Amino acid sequence: MVARQFIFIIVMMVSMAAHAVPDIQHWQTSNGSRVYFVSAPELPMVDISVVFDAGSARDGQQTGIALLTNAMLNEGAGSLTTDQIAAAFDDVGARFSHSSERDMATLGLRTLTADKAMASAIATYTKVLTQPDFPQASFDRLRNQILIGLRSEKQSPGALAARAYYKNLFGDHPYASMPSGDEQSVMTITLEQLKAFYQQYYVAKNAVVVIVGALDKEQAEDIAEQLLVNLPTGDAAQPITEVEALTESKIVTIVHPSTQTHILMGQPGISRGDKDYFALYVGNHILGGSGLVSRLSNEIREKRGLSYSTYSYFRPMRQQGPYQFGLQTRNDQAKEALQVMQATLKDFIEHGPTDDELTAAKQNITGGFALRVDSNSKIAGYLAMISFYGLSLDYLDTFKAKVNAVTIKQIKDAYNRRIHPDKMLTVMVGGEAE
């Protein structure tokens, strides 16, 4: 009896593992938006995201306009005030969200699938998406909040370092500015400019719709059509320019009255869908992406006690995003910590990881994969990434196999070709060493 129960449990676990990766369906709405749908009937809920190619890379000379436009959409829509919009979502237990990054701007909704609750939530969500009122009072308030945040950044060495890092890494490229913009630009943004930005970029052909939840395809099709039927068809945003590689090393030092120095180091890294993605991703997991067990942490924290934590990561975007190393340390230890970080990177490029490091990294990455897709919201997040960047629909199906296929030779080859320690940008923000 016990043996049969054990066999049954094993069969169930295998069955669940086989169905852990979601089945992605996709199509286009009548006005040209791409739709990606995953049926998840386990819970009576649905997560919806509408993603526009309307991030800060579209700001142009008016930095901050993409973020401010996105923040204004639920401040009044379809003659509803911002309080009425919030109440309409709250009354049916729905949750609205919005965000604006460098590549994309997103409006999200989570709601129960009960008929009245879902119908009410989607009706309000559709108004926010397609009928924003752009009230002047809300514009003045939000712009002032952003300006206060920008001024407070001047007291934060971490914020100063991040802003200097992106500015010097990307130069004249649209990725150089922060999504929040700068004081001079934000102060001059007008309400009419926000409306023009919305009319240009919040259009059907510039949108991707993601739906994950307890629906069938027919229901998902109806929702997608309803959401965007009142949006003009418009045009997809034009491609942004490629990121230029650094041609030499550069050190930027900013004196700030703090006891700790913030150090950021890096170069342009990889884009989404890059052919070297998995070799570099697994390699960086060993070098600095695995927290306290990474090589950087071992050399800088464990052996020398120079910093509580240190890290490195790739941030792939539509074009090459940053490959960034970072740490904080006492002002009098800053130069030594930087030298150890540089030496650790050079050694990794020259010798690559060990067999044990590679095995541990693969186990860590693939072992935690199930937790990355264990909720509708996480699946929706991956689906938004896959659809927005045009990745293969089998991305999640093949993720673990591609990680396990990475070899030491591939990591060394990718790092030798792509990562250049002699052409790194370094930003240091902190006080003078006593």
ZAMARGU-4260 file (C-alpha; in steps of 0.2 Angstrom, whole numbers, plus 5000, padded with zeros to 4 digits):
<rodrens>
0) 5000/5000/5000 | 5014/5012/5005 | 5024/5008/4989 | 5008/5011/4978 | 5006/5028/4987
5) 5024/5032/4984 | 5022/5028/4966 | 5007/5039/4964 | 5015/5054/4972 | 5030/5052/4960
10) 5018/5051/4945 | 5009/5066/4951 | 5025/5076/4954 | 5031/5072/4936 | 5014/5076/4929
15) 5014/5093/4938 | 5032/5097/4932 | 5027/5092/4914 | 5014/5106/4915 | 5024/5119/4925
20) 5028/5129/4909 | 5012/5138/4903 | 5005/5136/4886 | 5006/5153/4877 | 4992/5157/4864
25) 4994/5173/4854 | 4984/5183/4840 | 4981/5201/4835 | 4966/5212/4839 | 4956/5220/4825
30) 4966/5236/4827 | 4983/5229/4827 | 4988/5225/4845 | 4997/5209/4848 | 4989/5198/4862
35) 4997/5185/4872 | 4986/5173/4883 | 4989/5160/4896 | 4974/5150/4903 | 4977/5147/4922
40) 4961/5140/4929 | 4967/5136/4946 | 4961/5152/4954 | 4946/5163/4949 | 4957/5178/4945
45) 4965/5186/4930 | 4980/5197/4928 | 4980/5209/4913 | 4994/5220/4907 | 4994/5232/4892
50) 5012/5236/4888 | 5017/5251/4876 | 5033/5255/4868 | 5032/5272/4878 | 5046/5272/4890
55) 5059/5285/4894 | 5069/5280/4878 | 5055/5290/4869 | 5057/5306/4880 | 5068/5315/4867
60) 5074/5332/4874 | 5060/5332/4886 | 5066/5320/4899 | 5053/5314/4912 | 5038/5316/4900
65) 5036/5297/4898 | 5035/5293/4917 | 5024/5309/4920 | 5012/5304/4906 | 5010/5286/4913
70) 5007/5292/4930 | 4993/5304/4924 | 4982/5291/4916 | 4973/5286/4932 | 4972/5303/4939
75) 4955/5306/4930 | 4947/5297/4915 | 4930/5296/4907 | 4924/5310/4918 | 4929/5300/4934
80) 4940/5308/4946 | 4955/5299/4953 | 4946/5296/4969 | 4931/5288/4960 | 4943/5277/4949
85) 4952/5271/4965 | 4935/5267/4973 | 4928/5258/4957 | 4943/5246/4958 | 4942/5244/4977
90) 4923/5241/4977 | 4926/5225/4967 | 4943/5220/4975 | 4953/5224/4959 | 4970/5231/4959
95) 4977/5243/4946 | 4995/5247/4943 | 5006/5257/4932 | 5025/5259/4928 | 5036/5267/4916
100) 5054/5261/4913 | 5067/5265/4899 | 5059/5253/4886 | 5041/5251/4891 | 5026/5259/4900
105) 5014/5247/4907 | 4996/5248/4914 | 4991/5232/4924 | 4975/5225/4932 | 4971/5211/4943
110) 4953/5206/4946 | 4942/5192/4951 | 4934/5183/4936 | 4916/5184/4944 | 4905/5192/4931
115) 4900/5208/4940 | 4917/5211/4948 | 4927/5208/4932 | 4915/5218/4921 | 4916/5233/4932
120) 4935/5232/4934 | 4938/5230/4915 | 4926/5244/4912 | 4936/5256/4923 | 4952/5250/4917
125) 4947/5253/4899 | 4942/5271/4903 | 4960/5274/4911 | 4968/5266/4896 | 4958/5275/4882
130) 4950/5291/4890 | 4962/5300/4901 | 4956/5317/4906 | 4973/5324/4911 | 4967/5336/4925
135) 4977/5351/4928 | 4977/5350/4947 | 4984/5332/4946 | 4997/5337/4933 | 5003/5351/4945
140) 5004/5339/4960 | 5013/5325/4951 | 5025/5336/4943 | 5029/5344/4960 | 5031/5327/4968
145) 5044/5322/4954 | 5053/5338/4957 | 5054/5335/4976 | 5061/5318/4972 | 5074/5325/4960
150) 5080/5337/4973 | 5081/5324/4987 | 5092/5314/4975 | 5106/5326/4978 | 5107/5320/4996
155) 5109/5302/4991 | 5126/5296/4985 | 5118/5280/4978 | 5106/5291/4967 | 5120/5302/4962
160) 5131/5287/4957 | 5117/5279/4947 | 5113/5295/4937 | 5132/5298/4933 | 5134/5280/4928
165) 5120/5280/4915 | 5124/5297/4909 | 5143/5293/4906 | 5139/5275/4900 | 5126/5280/4886
170) 5132/5297/4881 | 5119/5304/4869 | 5109/5288/4868 | 5091/5288/4874 | 5096/5276/4888
175) 5107/5290/4896 | 5094/5299/4905 | 5084/5293/4921 | 5066/5289/4918 | 5062/5303/4931
180) 5071/5316/4920 | 5080/5331/4927 | 5074/5347/4936 | 5076/5358/4921 | 5066/5347/4910
185) 5052/5342/4922 | 5049/5361/4926 | 5046/5365/4908 | 5035/5350/4904 | 5017/5356/4899
190) 5000/5347/4900 | 4999/5349/4881 | 5015/5340/4879 | 5009/5325/4889 | 4993/5324/4879
195) 5003/5324/4863 | 5015/5310/4870 | 5000/5300/4874 | 4992/5302/4857 | 5008/5297/4848
200) 5013/5282/4859 | 4997/5275/4867 | 4990/5268/4851 | 4985/5250/4846 | 4999/5246/4835
205) 5012/5251/4849 | 5004/5240/4862 | 5005/5222/4868 | 4991/5214/4878 | 4995/5201/4891
210) 4981/5191/4899 | 4984/5177/4912 | 4970/5169/4922 | 4955/5158/4923 | 4948/5162/4906
215) 4946/5153/4890 | 4952/5160/4873 | 4936/5167/4868 | 4934/5177/4884 | 4952/5183/4882
220) 4948/5188/4864 | 4933/5198/4870 | 4943/5207/4884 | 4957/5212/4872 | 4945/5219/4860
225) 4935/5229/4873 | 4951/5236/4881 | 4958/5243/4865 | 4943/5246/4853 | 4943/5265/4857
230) 4962/5267/4855 | 4967/5274/4838 | 4977/5261/4827 | 4992/5273/4826 | 5009/5267/4822
235) 5022/5257/4831 | 5036/5267/4838 | 5052/5269/4827 | 5067/5258/4832 | 5079/5267/4844
240) 5098/5268/4839 | 5111/5255/4844 | 5121/5258/4859 | 5140/5262/4856 | 5153/5252/4864
245) 5166/5261/4876 | 5182/5265/4867 | 5193/5268/4883 | 5192/5267/4902 | 5185/5282/4911
250) 5184/5286/4930 | 5171/5299/4936 | 5173/5305/4954 | 5160/5314/4964 | 5164/5321/4981
255) 5150/5319/4993 | 5149/5321/5012 | 5147/5303/5016 | 5157/5290/5026 | 5154/5277/5013
260) 5160/5278/4994 | 5148/5271/4981 | 5157/5262/4967 | 5149/5258/4951 | 5159/5250/4936
265) 5153/5243/4920 | 5150/5244/4901 | 5136/5241/4889 | 5131/5223/4890 | 5118/5214/4881
270) 5101/5216/4873 | 5086/5204/4874 | 5088/5189/4863 | 5107/5191/4862 | 5115/5175/4856
275) 5127/5175/4871 | 5114/5178/4883 | 5114/5161/4892 | 5133/5160/4893 | 5135/5177/4900
280) 5120/5175/4912 | 5127/5159/4919 | 5144/5166/4920 | 5139/5182/4929 | 5129/5171/4941
285) 5145/5164/4946 | 5155/5180/4946 | 5143/5192/4955 | 5125/5187/4953 | 5123/5174/4966
290) 5124/5185/4981 | 5135/5180/4996 | 5142/5164/4987 | 5148/5173/4971 | 5167/5176/4967
295) 5166/5194/4970 | 5158/5192/4987 | 5171/5179/4992 | 5185/5191/4987 | 5179/5207/4993
300) 5168/5202/5008 | 5174/5186/5015 | 5193/5187/5012 | 5195/5206/5015 | 5180/5213/5023
305) 5180/5228/5012 | 5161/5228/5009 | 5145/5221/5016 | 5139/5216/4999 | 5145/5217/4981
310) 5136/5212/4965 | 5136/5212/4946 | 5122/5210/4934 | 5117/5211/4916 | 5101/5222/4912
315) 5096/5217/4895 | 5085/5229/4886 | 5079/5232/4868 | 5097/5238/4864 | 5112/5234/4875
320) 5108/5238/4893 | 5121/5240/4906 | 5133/5227/4913 | 5135/5234/4931 | 5146/5230/4945
325) 5143/5239/4962 | 5148/5240/4980 | 5149/5252/4995 | 5164/5253/5006 | 5173/5265/5018
330) 5180/5280/5010 | 5198/5274/5015 | 5195/5257/5007 | 5188/5263/4991 | 5203/5261/4980
335) 5207/5244/4987 | 5190/5238/4984 | 5189/5244/4966 | 5206/5236/4963 | 5200/5219/4970
340) 5184/5220/4959 | 5194/5224/4944 | 5207/5210/4947 | 5193/5197/4951 | 5184/5201/4934
345) 5201/5200/4925 | 5205/5183/4933 | 5187/5177/4928 | 5189/5182/4910 | 5206/5174/4909
350) 5202/5157/4918 | 5183/5156/4918 | 5174/5146/4932 | 5178/5130/4939 | 5168/5114/4936
355) 5161/5115/4954 | 5156/5133/4952 | 5147/5129/4935 | 5138/5114/4943 | 5132/5124/4958
360) 5126/5139/4947 | 5116/5128/4936 | 5108/5119/4951 | 5104/5136/4959 | 5097/5144/4943
365) 5086/5129/4937 | 5082/5124/4955 | 5073/5140/4958 | 5065/5141/4941 | 5048/5134/4947
370) 5047/5149/4959 | 5048/5161/4944 | 5032/5155/4936 | 5022/5150/4952 | 5009/5163/4951
375) 4999/5172/4938 | 5007/5189/4941 | 5025/5181/4938 | 5019/5172/4922 | 5011/5189/4916
380) 5028/5197/4919 | 5038/5184/4909 | 5024/5185/4895 | 5026/5204/4894 | 5045/5202/4892
385) 5043/5188/4879 | 5030/5198/4869 | 5037/5215/4870 | 5055/5210/4865 | 5049/5197/4852
390) 5057/5182/4861 | 5053/5164/4855 | 5037/5158/4863 | 5046/5143/4869 | 5058/5154/4880
395) 5051/5147/4896 | 5050/5129/4890 | 5068/5129/4885 | 5075/5140/4899 | 5082/5126/4910
400) 5089/5116/4895 | 5098/5131/4889 | 5106/5135/4906 | 5111/5117/4908 | 5119/5117/4891
405) 5131/5131/4895 | 5149/5125/4896 | 5165/5133/4904 | 5172/5135/4886 | 5156/5145/4881
410) 5157/5156/4896 | 5176/5160/4893 | 5173/5163/4875 | 5158/5175/4878 | 5167/5185/4892
415) 5183/5186/4881 | 5174/5193/4866 | 5161/5204/4875 | 5168/5210/4892 | 5183/5222/4891
420) 5191/5227/4908 | 5202/5240/4900 | 5187/5249/4893 | 5176/5251/4909 | 5167/5266/4916
425) 5170/5268/4934 | 5159/5280/4945 | 5164/5284/4963 | 5154/5295/4974 | 5159/5298/4992
430) 5169/5308/5005 | 5187/5311/5006 | 5197/5297/5015 | 5204/5303/5032
</rodrens>
